[in-house]
Structures are given as C-alpha cells and as structure tokens.
Amino acid sequence: MDVITLQEHQQQILTLDEVKMHLRVESDLEDAYIESLIASAIDFCENFTRRSLIERHVLFIGHHFPQGSIQLPLFPVQEIVKITYQDRNDVTKELPASDYNSALLLEPPLIAPRKPWPTDLSFLPGSLRIEALVGYKKVPLSIKQAILLLCGHFYENREVMRDNYVHGSEIPFSVSALLYPYKVLRW
C-alpha cells in the first residue's frame, strides 16, 4: 500500500531555541542551517521508527480489498477520514463508516469489515483509497531527545561520513537506544 501526504500540519516538535540551547549556540548566524538539521533529524527518526511523528493527512492507496482486515503501513493513525474505491464502471464510491471497524491503536493499525468488502472494485491499480489523519498529537519525550541528540551529532559532524572512518562517524548509540522501542517492525 502506497502513502501520499495530502497536507502536513504546521506542528513543531522542537523549537529553534530549544535546539540552539542544546547545541550551546547563541548567535543567529546559523539559524537556517540549524533548522535544516532539525528537519533532517525528524526525517531520520521517522524513517528509523517507520512512524509519522508530525500530524499529517495522508492517502493510503491500495489495489484491492483483502480477504480480511486492511493493514495500514503507517503508525500512529488518529482517525480514518474516509474510504473510497473506484468500481468497474469508473465511478468513485465512498464506503460508509458503518461498514467497517477501525482498530487504530494496534500495530499495525487495522480496518476490519463489518460486512463483506465490496466486490465491484475496479481492476485498475490504485482503486482503493483510504484518507486518514496520522502522527502524534504529542511526540514522546524520548523521540524528542533523540532528535536533539541527532541535531548535535549533525552539527558536530558536517562532513561526509566514510565507511573506513569509524571514530565519531556513526549515529550515536544513544539515539538508537531512544528510538528502538518505537521502531515498527515490518509485518
């Protein structure tokens, strides 16, 4: 199932001032650079954990209804906005919320049918679409700390890391230790 971001909310996990205080930077000369470090650290944490840290509206695109429940490939999911599908006559239909149950706190989040899934789904790829709100309302403190540590690591290690240069080049163990409890293992 593919995921497309429709809208990203303007949510700040950490402020520029919080990161500058962590880095012990007092001047404003590197603000743009530090903001790029924050964005890179958040991206790293999202990719490492396979979670959406920032609230965003997304579109999950599938090709068919499964035999049982639909497994969503992103966590946490706050809400299913709507489920639509394209039928064999190229008509887009919305599935009533009364036709399915959402178990969004599970990993992976599941959408289970209350009655059989529609059978008139088009054979075209991408015919099933699930719009949802994903991400944390409040990011866990250990993930915030990992972002701070990564910003410090990126700030101190500005050069390209090479395989044969080991000392000081790896992502710090403390970052992995903070993030690993949140890592979503593939199902």
CORPETA-V560130 format. One record per residue. RES is the residue in one letter. PHI is phi as a letter, one per 40 degrees, with the letter a starting at -180 (NA if undefined). PSI is psi in radians with two decimals (999 if undefined). OMEGA is omega in degrees with one decimal (999 if undefined). Layout:
{{RES:PHI:PSI:OMEGA} {RES:PHI:PSI:OMEGA}}
//
This chain:
{{M:NA:2.24:179.1} {D:c:2.73:179.7} {V:b:2.23:177.1} {I:b:2.29:176.3} {T:c:2.17:177.6} {L:c:-0.73:-179.4} {Q:a:2.26:176.7} {E:b:2.28:-179.2} {H:c:2.64:179.6} {Q:c:1.21:-176.4} {Q:b:2.28:176.7} {Q:b:2.10:175.9} {I:c:-0.80:176.1} {L:b:2.50:177.1} {T:c:2.81:176.2} {L:d:-0.73:-179.3} {D:c:-0.68:178.1} {E:c:-0.74:-178.8} {V:c:-0.71:178.1} {K:c:-0.67:177.6} {M:c:-0.72:177.8} {H:c:-0.69:-178.7} {L:c:-0.19:-175.2} {R:g:0.78:177.2} {V:b:2.22:-177.9} {E:b:-0.47:-177.2} {S:c:2.89:178.3} {D:c:0.05:-173.9} {L:c:-0.54:-175.6} {E:b:0.31:-176.7} {D:d:-0.81:-179.1} {A:c:-0.72:178.7} {Y:c:-0.77:-179.6} {I:c:-0.66:175.8} {E:c:-0.64:176.9} {S:c:-0.57:176.1} {L:c:-0.70:178.5} {I:c:-0.82:180.0} {A:c:-0.73:179.4} {S:c:-0.70:179.6} {A:c:-0.70:177.2} {I:c:-0.78:177.4} {D:d:-0.78:179.3} {F:d:-0.83:-178.1} {C:c:-0.68:177.3} {E:c:-0.74:-179.9} {N:c:-0.69:-179.7} {F:c:-0.81:-176.1} {T:c:-0.31:-174.1} {R:g:0.68:177.9} {R:b:2.72:172.3} {S:c:1.97:-179.0} {L:c:-0.67:-177.8} {I:c:2.45:176.5} {E:c:2.31:177.4} {R:a:2.67:171.4} {H:c:2.25:-178.7} {V:b:2.84:175.3} {L:b:2.04:173.0} {F:c:2.24:-177.8} {I:b:2.12:178.4} {G:b:3.04:-175.3} {H:b:-0.30:-178.0} {H:a:2.85:170.8} {F:c:2.38:179.7} {P:c:3.08:176.2} {Q:c:-0.67:-178.1} {G:b:-2.12:-177.1} {S:c:2.68:173.9} {I:c:2.20:175.9} {Q:c:2.18:178.6} {L:c:2.38:-172.6} {P:c:0.23:-177.1} {L:b:2.52:-179.0} {F:b:2.61:-7.3} {P:c:2.59:174.7} {V:b:2.15:-179.5} {Q:c:-0.65:-172.4} {E:a:2.49:168.8} {I:c:2.07:-179.0} {V:c:-0.89:176.5} {K:a:2.76:174.4} {I:b:2.18:176.7} {T:b:2.76:175.1} {Y:a:2.74:177.9} {Q:b:2.21:-179.4} {D:c:-3.13:-175.8} {R:c:-0.24:176.4} {N:c:0.27:-178.6} {D:g:0.54:176.0} {V:b:2.25:177.8} {T:c:2.21:-179.4} {K:b:2.50:176.1} {E:c:2.31:178.9} {L:c:2.16:179.5} {P:c:2.48:179.6} {A:c:-0.40:178.9} {S:c:-0.18:-179.1} {D:c:-0.07:-177.8} {Y:a:2.76:173.2} {N:b:2.50:176.6} {S:b:2.22:173.7} {A:b:1.36:-168.9} {L:c:-0.27:179.6} {L:c:-0.17:177.6} {L:c:2.75:171.9} {E:b:1.90:2.6} {P:c:2.70:173.5} {P:c:2.46:-176.3} {L:b:2.58:169.4} {I:b:2.03:-176.0} {A:b:2.44:-180.0} {P:c:2.45:171.5} {R:c:-0.43:173.2} {K:a:2.97:-175.6} {P:d:2.50:176.4} {W:c:2.68:177.0} {P:d:2.53:-179.1} {T:b:-0.03:-177.7} {D:c:0.45:179.7} {L:c:2.40:177.7} {S:c:2.68:177.3} {F:c:-0.03:-179.7} {L:c:2.49:176.8} {P:c:2.53:177.3} {G:g:0.36:-176.6} {S:c:-0.34:180.0} {L:b:2.23:-178.2} {R:b:2.26:179.7} {I:b:2.01:177.6} {E:c:2.33:-175.4} {A:a:2.79:170.9} {L:b:2.12:-178.3} {V:b:2.95:176.8} {G:h:2.97:-179.4} {Y:c:2.46:167.8} {K:c:-0.69:177.9} {K:b:2.02:-177.5} {V:c:2.35:178.7} {P:d:2.54:-175.8} {L:d:-0.65:-179.0} {S:c:-0.54:175.5} {I:c:-0.69:175.4} {K:c:-0.74:179.4} {Q:c:-0.69:177.3} {A:c:-0.69:178.0} {I:c:-0.76:177.1} {L:d:-0.81:-179.9} {L:c:-0.69:177.7} {L:c:-0.72:177.4} {C:d:-0.75:177.1} {G:c:-0.74:178.8} {H:c:-0.83:180.0} {F:c:-0.63:-179.6} {Y:c:-0.72:-178.7} {E:c:-0.41:-176.7} {N:b:1.39:-173.9} {R:c:-0.21:-177.0} {E:c:2.89:177.1} {V:c:2.38:178.5} {M:c:2.34:179.3} {R:b:2.63:-178.8} {D:c:-0.61:-175.9} {N:c:-0.05:176.4} {Y:b:1.83:-172.0} {V:c:-0.82:-172.3} {H:c:2.09:174.2} {G:g:0.06:-174.4} {S:b:-0.40:-176.9} {E:c:2.80:171.2} {I:c:2.31:-175.2} {P:d:2.49:178.0} {F:d:-0.65:-177.6} {S:c:-0.58:177.5} {V:c:-0.84:178.4} {S:c:-0.72:-179.2} {A:c:-0.64:178.9} {L:c:-0.60:-174.8} {L:c:-0.50:-171.2} {Y:d:-0.67:177.9} {P:c:-0.33:-179.5} {Y:c:-0.05:-177.0} {K:c:2.21:176.9} {V:c:2.04:177.4} {L:c:2.46:-177.1} {R:c:2.47:-179.9} {W:b:999:999}}
//
